[in-house]
Amino acid sequence: MEQKQVNFNMATIGKDVEAFVRSRATRLGSFIVYEENGKIIKEDPRTGQKTILQSSERK
């Protein structure tokens, strides 16, 4: 099995992870759910539409 070295730029790793999650969600047709400023947000990455969820809708 071939091993490859992977280097991470810690200054941009958050943006890299976000880009990966968005591309994966778009490909799979999934929504992205995250917390921002104490609010739970559900985003459709294909349209960019954001919906603020109530705490009972979190799961």
N, C-alpha and C positions, 0 to 999 in steps of 0.2 A: 504494500500500500504506500503510495507516494505521500509524503508530508510536504505541506507548503507553509511558509511563514506568512502570517497576516499581521500587518501593522495598522494600528488604529491611531488616528489623530484625535486625542481627547478633547480638543477644542471644538471639533465638529461632529463628534460621535452622536450627539443627540439629534442633529439634523439628518445624519445618515440613517439612523434607526427610524426616524419619522418618515423619511422618504421610502424606506423599505416597507414599512407597515402600510403606508398609503398605496403603494404599487401592488402589494399583495391583496389588500382589501378590494381594490378596484378589479383585479383579475378574478377574484373569487366571488365578487358581488356582495361583499359583506359591508357592514357598517362599522365605524370606528366609534367607540365609547370611551370618553376620557373625562377627567375632572379638571376644571379650569376656574380659578377664582371662587372655589367653594361650590360651583354648580356642575352638575353632571350633564355632559353634552354628548348627543348622538349625532354623528356626521355621516352623510352619504358622500364618499369620496368621488363618485362619478359626477354628481351635480354640485357639490359644495354646500348643500343645504344642511343647516345645523338646527337641531331641535333640543331644547332644554327639557330634560326629564325630571319628573317628580321623584322623590326618594323611593316611592313604592314601585316605580317602573325600572329601577336600577338593575335588577337581575335579568 
